[in-house]
Amino acid sequence: MAEAIQSSVRFRGLRQALTPSPAVAHAIRFGVAVSAAIWLGKAPGLVENNAKWILITVLVLMQPTTGGFLLKGLARAAGTVAAAFTAIGLFGLFAQDPPLLMAGFFLVQALGAYGLSGQRYPYAWMVWAFTTAIVLAPALTGTGAVETIAFQRASMVGIGILLVLLVDALFWPVRAETSLRQSLASRARQLGEALGSAVASTSDRGGVAPQALGLGALAKQIPLVAATRTEIGVSRATADALQHAAMLLGILASRARALADPVSLSPEMAAQGGGIAAALTELAGRVEAALAEVADALMGSRPPASFSDELEQQILRLEAELDRVGRGAPGAAALAGRAADLRDLVAVQGTLQATLSSTGVYATESRAGAWRDFRPDPARVKIALRCGIAVIAAFLVLLVLDWPQNALVAPMALI
């Protein structure tokens, strides 16, 4: 029995030693997928002229996390299929009427640009508009049937998506949920240390570096939040809770900026109110412990223990010390303002703990009336019109000069 246990421990140790870091694993997946895409492009039976679309799909879709790939892969698949049917429909209806065909093509490009400049599925809108142009170009120049090009494009993109899915599943997949939890937990611990230093800056711990309280680190978590929502095995409630946790940590960081400036006590205040410094020091420790508990809860399966009551008691103790010394004393007003800021911060921490304790606390708003309440954004409408005109102009230049269809890719990408 002991030998079996030791063998199991050695096996786990060897497995951990052979498991590459996330960055190395992503590099290996990327290299394998690209090599396989090039090989498939030369395999007999595939359309070699357009097999490059497999490689392009792989290059575009490879992401560090599984959820990130699924999010972008679904958007590319939906945009490609929609573009294939759109191109076939436009050409079938208006092939004999060029002005109407150009009008329909302009509408597609304008709608694609409008969707690309928004927040909901921008990549899918871009793929739809871009692929419609790519499929229509050979048909208009007489170098290919629109149905054939549409089928080739959709099938090559589908092969690329399946290839990325297979490679991602076989070579050390990295879950978006795990990465998001690690990122949020690291941010919570960092923020706890910064808040502790800021709160206790009247004693022996000094001030806090401004960058520790900045919001830049939270920007990196936005793609992980989106990727977690599409990851298989992650419930919608869990994804919502992690999204709210990221948002609340951002609010904590912004509230903590008010605490970054140290408060200096006058000699008289220090002599009369020794309890104030002690209360601040104790409160600093409680703040760090609360966020450390949040970080542990993010990485574990148990909800965080509530620290809100203890933090509230420490704030009440601080306010009692201020009342005892006298709020009109030198430096008392600054400390009273700091106590008020801390009360707001504790309220946000309580909400964060409640979010992690029950994933059903915050229900996702219903979007039933989203289309009913739709109002076009004037700025995005201008962008859509300009892009539509520019794409049509580039398209007409390509037709007049009889350039190959690939000449359309660069101007559309720039537009």
DOLOLUM-968348 format. One line per field, with one value per residue (C-alpha): residue number from 0; residue in one letter; x, y, z. Coordinates in steps of 0.2 Angstrom, whole numbers. Layout:
<recs>
resi [NUM / ...] $
resn [A / ...] $
x [X / ...] $
y [Y / ...] $
z [Z / ...] $
</recs>
This chain:
<recs>
resi [0 / 1 / 2 / 3 / 4 / 5 / 6 / 7 / 8 / 9 / 10 / 11 / 12 / 13 / 14 / 15 / 16 / 17 / 18 / 19 / 20 / 21 / 22 / 23 / 24 / 25 / 26 / 27 / 28 / 29 / 30 / 31 / 32 / 33 / 34 / 35 / 36 / 37 / 38 / 39 / 40 / 41 / 42 / 43 / 44 / 45 / 46 / 47 / 48 / 49 / 50 / 51 / 52 / 53 / 54 / 55 / 56 / 57 / 58 / 59 / 60 / 61 / 62 / 63 / 64 / 65 / 66 / 67 / 68 / 69 / 70 / 71 / 72 / 73 / 74 / 75 / 76 / 77 / 78 / 79 / 80 / 81 / 82 / 83 / 84 / 85 / 86 / 87 / 88 / 89 / 90 / 91 / 92 / 93 / 94 / 95 / 96 / 97 / 98 / 99 / 100 / 101 / 102 / 103 / 104 / 105 / 106 / 107 / 108 / 109 / 110 / 111 / 112 / 113 / 114 / 115 / 116 / 117 / 118 / 119 / 120 / 121 / 122 / 123 / 124 / 125 / 126 / 127 / 128 / 129 / 130 / 131 / 132 / 133 / 134 / 135 / 136 / 137 / 138 / 139 / 140 / 141 / 142 / 143 / 144 / 145 / 146 / 147 / 148 / 149 / 150 / 151 / 152 / 153 / 154 / 155 / 156 / 157 / 158 / 159 / 160 / 161 / 162 / 163 / 164 / 165 / 166 / 167 / 168 / 169 / 170 / 171 / 172 / 173 / 174 / 175 / 176 / 177 / 178 / 179 / 180 / 181 / 182 / 183 / 184 / 185 / 186 / 187 / 188 / 189 / 190 / 191 / 192 / 193 / 194 / 195 / 196 / 197 / 198 / 199 / 200 / 201 / 202 / 203 / 204 / 205 / 206 / 207 / 208 / 209 / 210 / 211 / 212 / 213 / 214 / 215 / 216 / 217 / 218 / 219 / 220 / 221 / 222 / 223 / 224 / 225 / 226 / 227 / 228 / 229 / 230 / 231 / 232 / 233 / 234 / 235 / 236 / 237 / 238 / 239 / 240 / 241 / 242 / 243 / 244 / 245 / 246 / 247 / 248 / 249 / 250 / 251 / 252 / 253 / 254 / 255 / 256 / 257 / 258 / 259 / 260 / 261 / 262 / 263 / 264 / 265 / 266 / 267 / 268 / 269 / 270 / 271 / 272 / 273 / 274 / 275 / 276 / 277 / 278 / 279 / 280 / 281 / 282 / 283 / 284 / 285 / 286 / 287 / 288 / 289 / 290 / 291 / 292 / 293 / 294 / 295 / 296 / 297 / 298 / 299 / 300 / 301 / 302 / 303 / 304 / 305 / 306 / 307 / 308 / 309 / 310 / 311 / 312 / 313 / 314 / 315 / 316 / 317 / 318 / 319 / 320 / 321 / 322 / 323 / 324 / 325 / 326 / 327 / 328 / 329 / 330 / 331 / 332 / 333 / 334 / 335 / 336 / 337 / 338 / 339 / 340 / 341 / 342 / 343 / 344 / 345 / 346 / 347 / 348 / 349 / 350 / 351 / 352 / 353 / 354 / 355 / 356 / 357 / 358 / 359 / 360 / 361 / 362 / 363 / 364 / 365 / 366 / 367 / 368 / 369 / 370 / 371 / 372 / 373 / 374 / 375 / 376 / 377 / 378 / 379 / 380 / 381 / 382 / 383 / 384 / 385 / 386 / 387 / 388 / 389 / 390 / 391 / 392 / 393 / 394 / 395 / 396 / 397 / 398 / 399 / 400 / 401 / 402 / 403 / 404 / 405 / 406 / 407 / 408 / 409 / 410 / 411 / 412 / 413 / 414] $
resn [M / A / E / A / I / Q / S / S / V / R / F / R / G / L / R / Q / A / L / T / P / S / P / A / V / A / H / A / I / R / F / G / V / A / V / S / A / A / I / W / L / G / K / A / P / G / L / V / E / N / N / A / K / W / I / L / I / T / V / L / V / L / M / Q / P / T / T / G / G / F / L / L / K / G / L / A / R / A / A / G / T / V / A / A / A / F / T / A / I / G / L / F / G / L / F / A / Q / D / P / P / L / L / M / A / G / F / F / L / V / Q / A / L / G / A / Y / G / L / S / G / Q / R / Y / P / Y / A / W / M / V / W / A / F / T / T / A / I / V / L / A / P / A / L / T / G / T / G / A / V / E / T / I / A / F / Q / R / A / S / M / V / G / I / G / I / L / L / V / L / L / V / D / A / L / F / W / P / V / R / A / E / T / S / L / R / Q / S / L / A / S / R / A / R / Q / L / G / E / A / L / G / S / A / V / A / S / T / S / D / R / G / G / V / A / P / Q / A / L / G / L / G / A / L / A / K / Q / I / P / L / V / A / A / T / R / T / E / I / G / V / S / R / A / T / A / D / A / L / Q / H / A / A / M / L / L / G / I / L / A / S / R / A / R / A / L / A / D / P / V / S / L / S / P / E / M / A / A / Q / G / G / G / I / A / A / A / L / T / E / L / A / G / R / V / E / A / A / L / A / E / V / A / D / A / L / M / G / S / R / P / P / A / S / F / S / D / E / L / E / Q / Q / I / L / R / L / E / A / E / L / D / R / V / G / R / G / A / P / G / A / A / A / L / A / G / R / A / A / D / L / R / D / L / V / A / V / Q / G / T / L / Q / A / T / L / S / S / T / G / V / Y / A / T / E / S / R / A / G / A / W / R / D / F / R / P / D / P / A / R / V / K / I / A / L / R / C / G / I / A / V / I / A / A / F / L / V / L / L / V / L / D / W / P / Q / N / A / L / V / A / P / M / A / L / I] $
x [0 / 14 / 23 / 7 / 5 / 23 / 22 / 6 / 15 / 30 / 19 / 10 / 27 / 33 / 17 / 19 / 37 / 33 / 18 / 24 / 19 / 4 / 14 / 25 / 9 / 1 / 16 / 16 / -2 / 0 / 15 / 6 / -10 / -1 / 9 / -6 / -15 / -1 / -1 / -19 / -18 / -7 / -17 / -25 / -44 / -44 / -46 / -28 / -31 / -41 / -34 / -24 / -41 / -38 / -21 / -28 / -42 / -30 / -19 / -34 / -42 / -28 / -30 / -22 / -38 / -51 / -65 / -56 / -55 / -73 / -79 / -70 / -73 / -92 / -91 / -81 / -92 / -108 / -101 / -94 / -110 / -121 / -109 / -110 / -129 / -129 / -117 / -127 / -143 / -136 / -129 / -144 / -156 / -146 / -133 / -142 / -144 / -127 / -134 / -145 / -131 / -119 / -133 / -135 / -117 / -116 / -129 / -120 / -104 / -112 / -121 / -105 / -96 / -110 / -109 / -90 / -90 / -102 / -100 / -111 / -101 / -91 / -79 / -94 / -100 / -83 / -82 / -99 / -95 / -77 / -82 / -96 / -84 / -72 / -85 / -93 / -77 / -73 / -91 / -91 / -74 / -80 / -66 / -77 / -96 / -102 / -110 / -93 / -83 / -95 / -95 / -76 / -74 / -87 / -79 / -61 / -66 / -75 / -59 / -49 / -61 / -61 / -42 / -40 / -53 / -44 / -27 / -33 / -41 / -26 / -12 / -13 / -29 / -30 / -47 / -53 / -62 / -46 / -36 / -49 / -50 / -31 / -31 / -45 / -37 / -20 / -28 / -38 / -22 / -12 / -27 / -28 / -9 / -11 / -27 / -18 / -3 / -15 / -26 / -11 / -1 / -2 / 8 / 24 / 19 / 21 / 11 / 6 / 12 / -1 / 1 / -5 / -22 / -23 / -36 / -24 / -24 / -42 / -42 / -33 / -48 / -61 / -56 / -56 / -73 / -80 / -70 / -77 / -95 / -93 / -83 / -91 / -94 / -96 / -114 / -121 / -123 / -104 / -99 / -110 / -103 / -85 / -90 / -97 / -82 / -70 / -82 / -82 / -63 / -62 / -74 / -63 / -47 / -56 / -62 / -44 / -37 / -45 / -35 / -18 / -13 / -6 / -13 / -1 / -5 / 0 / 11 / -4 / -16 / -3 / -2 / -20 / -26 / -15 / -30 / -33 / -17 / -21 / -38 / -31 / -18 / -31 / -42 / -28 / -25 / -44 / -44 / -30 / -38 / -54 / -47 / -36 / -52 / -59 / -44 / -45 / -63 / -60 / -47 / -57 / -74 / -80 / -88 / -79 / -82 / -90 / -78 / -90 / -96 / -78 / -73 / -89 / -84 / -66 / -74 / -85 / -70 / -61 / -76 / -77 / -59 / -62 / -77 / -66 / -52 / -63 / -68 / -62 / -44 / -30 / -30 / -47 / -56 / -45 / -46 / -65 / -65 / -54 / -67 / -81 / -71 / -68 / -86 / -90 / -76 / -82 / -99 / -92 / -82 / -98 / -106 / -91 / -92 / -111 / -107 / -95 / -106 / -121 / -120 / -139 / -137 / -136 / -148 / -144 / -156 / -168 / -164 / -182 / -185 / -167 / -173 / -189 / -179 / -166 / -159 / -146 / -130 / -126 / -107 / -108 / -120 / -107 / -93 / -105 / -108 / -90 / -84 / -98 / -93 / -74 / -77 / -88 / -75 / -61 / -72 / -76 / -57 / -53 / -66 / -61 / -43 / -46 / -35 / -35 / -48 / -34 / -30 / -47 / -40 / -28 / -39 / -54 / -42 / -36 / -54] $
y [0 / 12 / 8 / 12 / 28 / 33 / 28 / 39 / 53 / 51 / 50 / 66 / 75 / 69 / 74 / 92 / 93 / 88 / 101 / 116 / 134 / 142 / 153 / 138 / 127 / 140 / 142 / 123 / 123 / 137 / 128 / 112 / 120 / 130 / 116 / 105 / 119 / 120 / 101 / 100 / 114 / 102 / 86 / 79 / 82 / 99 / 115 / 120 / 138 / 142 / 130 / 146 / 150 / 136 / 143 / 161 / 154 / 145 / 161 / 171 / 159 / 153 / 160 / 157 / 150 / 138 / 150 / 163 / 152 / 146 / 165 / 170 / 153 / 155 / 173 / 168 / 153 / 163 / 178 / 166 / 156 / 173 / 180 / 165 / 166 / 185 / 184 / 170 / 180 / 196 / 189 / 178 / 193 / 207 / 199 / 207 / 224 / 231 / 247 / 237 / 224 / 238 / 246 / 229 / 227 / 245 / 241 / 225 / 235 / 249 / 237 / 227 / 243 / 249 / 232 / 232 / 249 / 243 / 231 / 216 / 203 / 215 / 202 / 192 / 208 / 211 / 194 / 195 / 211 / 206 / 188 / 195 / 205 / 191 / 179 / 192 / 198 / 182 / 181 / 199 / 197 / 180 / 170 / 159 / 154 / 163 / 146 / 137 / 151 / 153 / 134 / 134 / 148 / 141 / 123 / 129 / 140 / 125 / 114 / 128 / 129 / 110 / 109 / 123 / 114 / 97 / 104 / 115 / 99 / 88 / 99 / 106 / 116 / 131 / 135 / 153 / 151 / 146 / 160 / 172 / 166 / 167 / 184 / 191 / 182 / 190 / 207 / 205 / 201 / 215 / 227 / 221 / 225 / 242 / 246 / 240 / 252 / 266 / 264 / 262 / 276 / 286 / 273 / 264 / 258 / 273 / 277 / 266 / 266 / 274 / 260 / 247 / 255 / 258 / 251 / 245 / 227 / 225 / 229 / 212 / 203 / 209 / 196 / 183 / 187 / 186 / 169 / 162 / 165 / 154 / 140 / 123 / 118 / 135 / 140 / 157 / 161 / 157 / 168 / 182 / 181 / 182 / 196 / 206 / 201 / 209 / 225 / 226 / 225 / 239 / 249 / 245 / 251 / 267 / 270 / 266 / 281 / 292 / 283 / 284 / 301 / 298 / 307 / 315 / 317 / 333 / 330 / 335 / 323 / 309 / 312 / 314 / 301 / 286 / 275 / 282 / 276 / 259 / 258 / 262 / 249 / 236 / 241 / 239 / 222 / 218 / 225 / 214 / 199 / 202 / 203 / 188 / 179 / 184 / 178 / 161 / 160 / 164 / 150 / 137 / 130 / 137 / 154 / 168 / 171 / 188 / 201 / 215 / 216 / 216 / 230 / 239 / 237 / 244 / 259 / 262 / 261 / 274 / 286 / 284 / 288 / 304 / 309 / 307 / 317 / 330 / 332 / 350 / 346 / 348 / 333 / 326 / 332 / 323 / 307 / 309 / 310 / 294 / 285 / 290 / 283 / 267 / 265 / 266 / 254 / 241 / 242 / 237 / 223 / 217 / 216 / 207 / 194 / 192 / 190 / 175 / 167 / 166 / 166 / 170 / 187 / 197 / 191 / 195 / 209 / 203 / 209 / 206 / 224 / 227 / 228 / 237 / 251 / 252 / 269 / 271 / 279 / 295 / 293 / 274 / 278 / 291 / 277 / 265 / 277 / 281 / 263 / 258 / 271 / 267 / 248 / 251 / 263 / 250 / 237 / 247 / 251 / 232 / 228 / 243 / 239 / 220 / 217 / 200 / 198 / 197 / 215 / 219 / 212 / 226 / 241 / 233 / 229 / 247 / 253] $
z [0 / 5 / -11 / -21 / -13 / -16 / -34 / -36 / -28 / -40 / -55 / -50 / -47 / -64 / -73 / -65 / -70 / -88 / -89 / -98 / -92 / -100 / -111 / -118 / -120 / -130 / -141 / -144 / -148 / -160 / -169 / -170 / -177 / -190 / -196 / -197 / -207 / -220 / -222 / -224 / -237 / -248 / -245 / -260 / -262 / -255 / -266 / -266 / -273 / -257 / -244 / -237 / -229 / -217 / -212 / -210 / -199 / -188 / -186 / -182 / -170 / -159 / -141 / -125 / -117 / -123 / -119 / -130 / -145 / -143 / -142 / -158 / -167 / -165 / -171 / -186 / -190 / -189 / -199 / -213 / -215 / -215 / -228 / -239 / -240 / -242 / -256 / -265 / -262 / -268 / -284 / -288 / -286 / -294 / -305 / -320 / -312 / -306 / -298 / -287 / -283 / -278 / -267 / -258 / -256 / -249 / -237 / -231 / -229 / -219 / -208 / -205 / -200 / -189 / -180 / -179 / -170 / -157 / -141 / -146 / -157 / -167 / -174 / -181 / -190 / -197 / -204 / -212 / -221 / -226 / -232 / -242 / -252 / -254 / -260 / -272 / -280 / -290 / -296 / -303 / -311 / -319 / -311 / -301 / -297 / -282 / -275 / -277 / -269 / -254 / -251 / -252 / -240 / -227 / -228 / -227 / -212 / -204 / -206 / -198 / -183 / -181 / -182 / -168 / -158 / -159 / -155 / -141 / -133 / -135 / -130 / -112 / -113 / -102 / -96 / -96 / -79 / -70 / -78 / -73 / -55 / -54 / -61 / -49 / -34 / -38 / -40 / -23 / -14 / -22 / -18 / 0 / 3 / -5 / 5 / 21 / 18 / 14 / 29 / 41 / 33 / 49 / 59 / 54 / 36 / 25 / 10 / -5 / -23 / -35 / -48 / -35 / -35 / -53 / -65 / -78 / -72 / -73 / -92 / -94 / -86 / -99 / -112 / -99 / -93 / -111 / -114 / -98 / -104 / -119 / -110 / -109 / -91 / -84 / -79 / -83 / -64 / -61 / -76 / -70 / -52 / -59 / -70 / -55 / -45 / -58 / -58 / -39 / -38 / -50 / -39 / -24 / -34 / -38 / -20 / -13 / -23 / -10 / 4 / -6 / 2 / 19 / 34 / 46 / 64 / 73 / 89 / 100 / 90 / 92 / 111 / 114 / 102 / 103 / 101 / 83 / 76 / 85 / 77 / 60 / 61 / 67 / 53 / 40 / 46 / 44 / 26 / 21 / 29 / 21 / 3 / 6 / 11 / -6 / -15 / -7 / -11 / -29 / -30 / -19 / -19 / -2 / 0 / 9 / 27 / 31 / 37 / 35 / 53 / 59 / 48 / 53 / 71 / 68 / 59 / 74 / 85 / 75 / 75 / 94 / 96 / 85 / 96 / 111 / 105 / 97 / 79 / 79 / 84 / 71 / 59 / 65 / 50 / 38 / 49 / 49 / 30 / 29 / 40 / 28 / 14 / 23 / 26 / 8 / 4 / 17 / 9 / -8 / 0 / 8 / -9 / -16 / -3 / -6 / -24 / -21 / -8 / -19 / -38 / -39 / -30 / -46 / -59 / -77 / -84 / -97 / -115 / -121 / -125 / -132 / -150 / -146 / -138 / -151 / -156 / -169 / -163 / -175 / -173 / -178 / -192 / -199 / -198 / -206 / -221 / -223 / -223 / -235 / -247 / -246 / -248 / -264 / -271 / -268 / -275 / -291 / -294 / -293 / -306 / -318 / -317 / -318 / -303 / -294 / -280 / -267 / -270 / -261 / -244 / -240 / -243 / -234 / -219 / -218 / -220] $
</recs>
